[in-house]
Amino acid sequence: MRTAVLIVLVATVTGCGGRQARLYNQPTPESGGHYEIAWTDPQLVAADTLFTLIRSEQIDSVYVARPDPFAHLSPSISFHVTEDSCTAAVNLVDDRSRVVLPLLVRSLGSGYYRLTFHYDQFNAVVHPSASYFLTANVCGRAAGRMPVGR
C-alpha cells in the first residue's frame, strides 16, 4: 500500500511523460495578432437572405498577424453538435432577450456549425432596439450569445 502511494506521489510531482518539449517561435496574442477558427472542408448547410449556415467535421486554429478590418461586418455564432442528431435554434434577440427574429430551427447532425447573419439585409427600423444578439440553443442547452451591431 505504501509503495502504491509513493508511486502515485512521485508520478504526480514529476509527471508521467518525462520532460515536456518546449515550442519556440510560436506566436502569442501579445505579439499583435490573434488566433481564428479555421474550418476544415466546410459545407453549406442552409442559406437565406438573412443568414448562411456552414458545417465542418473538424476545426483548427490559425494565427492571424493583424486584425481583420472586415470582421465586424458579418456577425456570426458558432456551435458544436456532439450528439448524432438534435434540434438547434438560432435567434436574433434584443437587449432584453426577447426574440426579434427566429433565424433557424432545425435538426442537425453532429459537427461544428457557424451561422453568419447578414445584418445589412435586416431592417432595424422595424425593430428599433438599442442592441441585438445572436443566441444559439443546441440540444436543449444554451450554446452561445454574440453581439450584433452596425
C-alpha positions in Angstrom: 0.0 0.0 0.0 2.8 2.4 0.9 4.6 1.6 -2.4 1.4 2.4 -4.4 1.1 5.8 -2.6 4.7 6.5 -3.1 4.4 5.8 -6.9 1.4 8.0 -7.2 3.1 10.8 -5.3 6.3 10.6 -7.5 4.2 10.5 -10.7 2.2 13.5 -9.6 5.2 15.6 -8.7 7.5 14.6 -11.6 4.9 13.9 -14.3 4.4 10.7 -16.3 5.9 11.5 -19.6 9.2 13.0 -18.7 10.2 16.5 -19.8 7.9 18.4 -22.0 9.3 19.7 -25.2 9.3 23.5 -25.4 8.0 25.1 -28.6 9.9 28.1 -29.8 8.9 30.7 -32.3 5.2 30.2 -31.6 3.3 33.4 -31.9 1.4 34.7 -29.0 -1.7 37.0 -28.9 0.5 39.6 -27.1 2.6 40.0 -30.3 -0.2 41.9 -32.0 -2.2 39.1 -33.7 -4.8 36.6 -32.7 -6.0 33.1 -33.4 -9.0 32.5 -35.5 -11.0 29.3 -36.2 -10.1 27.6 -39.5 -12.9 25.5 -40.9 -11.7 22.2 -42.4 -13.6 21.4 -45.6 -16.7 23.4 -44.8 -20.1 22.5 -46.4 -23.0 24.8 -47.0 -26.0 23.5 -45.0 -28.5 26.3 -45.5 -28.7 29.8 -46.9 -31.3 32.5 -46.9 -31.3 36.3 -47.5 -30.7 36.8 -43.7 -28.2 34.0 -42.9 -25.7 31.4 -44.1 -25.1 28.1 -42.2 -22.0 26.1 -42.7 -20.8 22.8 -41.2 -17.5 21.1 -40.8 -16.4 17.8 -39.3 -13.3 19.4 -37.9 -12.0 22.8 -37.0 -8.5 24.1 -36.3 -7.0 27.4 -35.5 -4.7 29.7 -37.5 -2.6 32.6 -36.3 -3.6 36.0 -37.9 -0.8 38.6 -37.6 -3.2 41.6 -37.9 -6.8 42.1 -37.1 -9.3 41.7 -40.0 -10.8 45.1 -40.8 -13.9 43.5 -42.2 -14.6 41.1 -39.2 -17.3 43.3 -37.8 -19.4 43.4 -41.0 -20.7 39.8 -40.7 -21.7 38.8 -37.2 -21.8 35.1 -36.7 -22.3 32.5 -34.0 -20.5 29.1 -33.8 -21.7 26.0 -32.0 -20.9 22.3 -31.8 -23.4 19.5 -32.0 -22.0 16.5 -30.2 -25.0 14.1 -30.5 -25.9 12.2 -33.6 -28.9 14.4 -34.1 -30.6 17.2 -32.2 -32.5 20.4 -32.6 -30.6 23.7 -33.0 -32.3 27.1 -32.7 -30.6 30.4 -33.5 -32.5 33.6 -32.8 -31.8 37.3 -33.1 -32.8 38.8 -29.7 -32.9 42.3 -28.3 -31.1 43.6 -25.2 -34.0 42.3 -23.1 -33.5 38.7 -24.6 -36.8 39.0 -26.5 -36.8 37.1 -29.8 -36.9 39.7 -32.6 -36.3 37.3 -35.4 -36.1 33.5 -35.4 -33.4 32.5 -37.9 -33.0 28.8 -37.6 -34.9 25.9 -36.0 -33.6 22.6 -37.5 -32.5 19.1 -36.6 -28.7 18.9 -37.2 -26.3 16.1 -37.2 -23.0 16.1 -35.2 -20.4 18.6 -36.3 -19.2 22.1 -36.0 -21.5 24.9 -37.3 -21.3 28.6 -37.9 -24.3 30.8 -38.7 -23.4 34.1 -40.3 -26.1 36.8 -40.0 -26.4 39.2 -43.0 -27.1 42.3 -40.9 -27.3 44.5 -43.9 -30.4 42.7 -45.0 -32.1 43.2 -41.7 -34.5 46.1 -41.4 -33.5 47.6 -38.0 -36.1 50.4 -38.4 -38.9 47.9 -37.9 -37.2 46.7 -34.7 -35.7 49.8 -33.0 -33.8 48.1 -30.2 -30.6 49.6 -28.9 -28.7 46.4 -29.4 -29.1 42.9 -30.8 -27.6 39.5 -30.1 -27.4 36.1 -31.9 -28.3 33.3 -29.5 -27.9 29.6 -30.1 -29.7 26.8 -28.3 -28.4 23.4 -29.2 -29.8 20.0 -27.9 -31.8 21.9 -25.3 -28.9 23.9 -23.9 -27.7 27.5 -24.4 -24.7 27.3 -26.8 -23.7 31.0 -27.1 -24.6 34.6 -27.3 -22.8 37.0 -29.7 -23.4 40.8 -30.1 -24.7 42.1 -33.4 -24.1 45.7 -34.4 -23.6 48.0 -37.3 
